[in-house]
Amino acid sequence: MDEHQKQEIGCLLGIDDSQDLTPRRKFRYLLFHVLYAADAFDYQTDAHIIASNFNREYGTDIDLHGEIPSTVNAIGKEYKTLDEFIVPHLENWKIERIGICTLLSIRIAVWEFLHTKTPHKIIINEAIELAKTFAEKDAYKFVNGILDKVSKALKPDEEQEPSE
């Protein structure tokens, strides 16, 4: 694969060398893409296989025994539970109406709320960036609102500043 092809693939994946992406943001972008593919297969295909296909087809360097496939598999196993945290905060919305890119941004964040020690504000901001990059126009506002409510429900005693 030549340098031009690598740049085209980077743009396609939202990972452009001209961007100053932190390693964690690049991780989330790749996680998002592998999760998107897993969702397209109704979480019936192991994320290790999907990641291997990404490496082969797009020249990515996803560690097949690393955090991305294991996180995608975990989200795939828990997505109905994650949705149970989301649904109560959908005012006048049904989860089926939410665009897949928006929903995946929210699911990733809720999974991180539950399984990492990353501060909720950082998780919300990263989900907003995913939505700005991959979801519908202005979906990031919806993502922010839902995640702010989920965060407060999970940590009601903490003083929280609204994101963005």
C-alpha positions as CSV (number, residue, x, y, z in Angstrom):
1,M,0.0,0.0,0.0
2,D,1.5,3.3,-1.0
3,E,1.5,6.5,1.0
4,H,-1.4,8.0,-1.0
5,Q,-3.6,5.0,-0.3
6,K,-2.8,5.2,3.4
7,Q,-3.8,8.8,3.5
8,E,-7.1,8.0,1.7
9,I,-7.9,5.2,4.2
10,G,-6.9,7.5,7.1
11,C,-9.4,10.1,5.8
12,L,-12.1,7.4,5.4
13,L,-11.6,6.2,9.0
14,G,-11.5,9.8,10.3
15,I,-7.8,9.3,11.2
16,D,-5.8,11.9,9.2
17,D,-2.1,12.5,9.8
18,S,-2.8,16.2,9.5
19,Q,-4.9,16.0,12.6
20,D,-3.3,16.0,16.1
21,L,-5.1,13.0,17.4
22,T,-4.2,11.7,20.9
23,P,-3.6,8.0,21.0
24,R,-6.8,7.6,23.0
25,R,-8.8,9.5,20.4
26,K,-7.3,7.4,17.6
27,F,-8.2,4.3,19.7
28,R,-11.8,5.5,20.0
29,Y,-12.0,6.2,16.2
30,L,-10.8,2.7,15.4
31,L,-13.1,1.2,18.2
32,F,-16.0,3.1,16.6
33,H,-15.4,1.6,13.2
34,V,-14.9,-2.0,14.4
35,L,-18.0,-1.6,16.6
36,Y,-20.0,-0.2,13.6
37,A,-19.0,-3.3,11.6
38,A,-19.9,-5.6,14.5
39,D,-23.3,-3.9,14.8
40,A,-23.9,-4.5,11.1
41,F,-23.4,-8.2,11.8
42,D,-25.8,-8.0,14.8
43,Y,-22.8,-8.7,17.1
44,Q,-22.6,-12.3,15.7
45,T,-19.1,-12.0,14.3
46,D,-16.2,-11.9,16.7
47,A,-14.5,-8.5,16.8
48,H,-11.1,-10.2,16.4
49,I,-12.2,-11.3,12.9
50,I,-13.5,-7.8,12.1
51,A,-10.3,-6.2,13.3
52,S,-8.2,-8.7,11.3
53,N,-10.2,-7.7,8.2
54,F,-9.6,-4.0,9.0
55,N,-5.9,-4.6,9.2
56,R,-5.9,-6.5,5.9
57,E,-8.2,-4.2,3.9
58,Y,-7.3,-0.8,5.4
59,G,-3.8,-1.2,6.5
60,T,-4.6,-0.5,10.1
61,D,-2.5,-1.9,12.9
62,I,-5.2,-3.0,15.4
63,D,-3.7,-5.4,18.0
64,L,-5.9,-8.5,17.5
65,H,-5.4,-9.5,21.1
66,G,-5.7,-5.9,22.4
67,E,-8.2,-3.5,23.8
68,I,-10.2,-2.8,20.6
69,P,-11.5,-6.3,19.9
70,S,-12.1,-7.1,23.5
71,T,-14.0,-3.8,24.1
72,V,-16.1,-4.3,21.0
73,N,-16.9,-7.9,22.1
74,A,-17.8,-6.6,25.5
75,I,-20.1,-3.9,24.2
76,G,-21.6,-6.4,21.8
77,K,-22.5,-8.7,24.7
78,E,-23.8,-5.8,26.9
79,Y,-25.5,-3.5,24.3
80,K,-29.0,-4.3,25.6
81,T,-27.9,-3.5,29.1
82,L,-26.2,-0.3,27.9
83,D,-29.4,0.7,26.1
84,E,-31.3,0.3,29.4
85,F,-29.2,3.1,30.8
86,I,-30.0,5.2,27.7
87,V,-33.7,4.7,27.1
88,P,-35.0,6.4,30.3
89,H,-33.3,9.7,29.1
90,L,-34.8,9.7,25.6
91,E,-37.5,12.2,25.9
92,N,-40.0,11.8,23.0
93,W,-37.5,9.4,21.2
94,K,-37.4,5.7,20.6
95,I,-34.0,4.1,20.6
96,E,-34.8,2.6,17.2
97,R,-35.0,6.1,15.7
98,I,-31.5,7.1,16.7
99,G,-29.0,7.0,13.9
100,I,-26.5,4.2,14.3
101,C,-23.5,6.5,14.4
102,T,-25.1,8.6,17.1
103,L,-26.2,5.5,19.1
104,L,-22.8,3.9,18.9
105,S,-21.1,7.1,20.2
106,I,-23.5,6.9,23.2
107,R,-23.1,3.2,23.8
108,I,-19.3,3.5,23.8
109,A,-19.5,6.3,26.4
110,V,-22.0,4.5,28.6
111,W,-19.8,1.4,28.5
112,E,-16.8,3.6,29.5
113,F,-18.8,5.1,32.4
114,L,-19.5,1.6,33.7
115,H,-16.1,0.0,33.1
116,T,-13.4,2.6,33.3
117,K,-12.1,5.1,35.8
118,T,-11.9,7.8,33.1
119,P,-13.7,11.0,34.3
120,H,-17.2,11.3,32.9
121,K,-16.6,14.7,31.5
122,I,-13.7,13.4,29.4
123,I,-15.8,10.5,28.2
124,I,-18.6,12.8,27.2
125,N,-16.3,15.1,25.4
126,E,-14.8,12.2,23.5
127,A,-18.3,11.0,22.6
128,I,-19.1,14.4,21.3
129,E,-16.0,14.4,19.1
130,L,-17.1,10.9,17.7
131,A,-20.5,12.3,17.0
132,K,-19.1,15.4,15.3
133,T,-16.9,13.3,13.1
134,F,-19.2,10.4,12.2
135,A,-22.8,11.1,13.1
136,E,-25.5,13.3,11.6
137,K,-25.2,17.1,11.7
138,D,-25.8,18.5,15.2
139,A,-26.1,14.9,16.6
140,Y,-23.4,15.9,19.0
141,K,-25.8,18.1,20.9
142,F,-28.2,15.1,21.4
143,V,-25.2,12.9,22.5
144,N,-24.2,15.6,25.0
145,G,-27.7,15.9,26.5
146,I,-28.2,12.1,26.8
147,L,-24.8,11.4,28.3
148,D,-25.1,14.3,30.7
149,K,-28.3,12.7,32.0
150,V,-26.9,9.2,32.1
151,S,-23.8,10.5,33.9
152,K,-25.8,12.3,36.6
153,A,-28.0,9.2,37.1
154,L,-24.9,7.1,37.6
155,K,-23.1,9.6,39.9
156,P,-25.9,11.7,41.4
157,D,-23.8,12.9,44.3
158,E,-21.0,14.4,42.3
159,E,-20.9,18.0,41.3
160,Q,-20.8,18.0,37.5
161,E,-20.1,20.7,35.0
162,P,-22.0,20.4,31.7
163,S,-19.9,19.4,28.8
164,E,-19.2,21.7,25.9
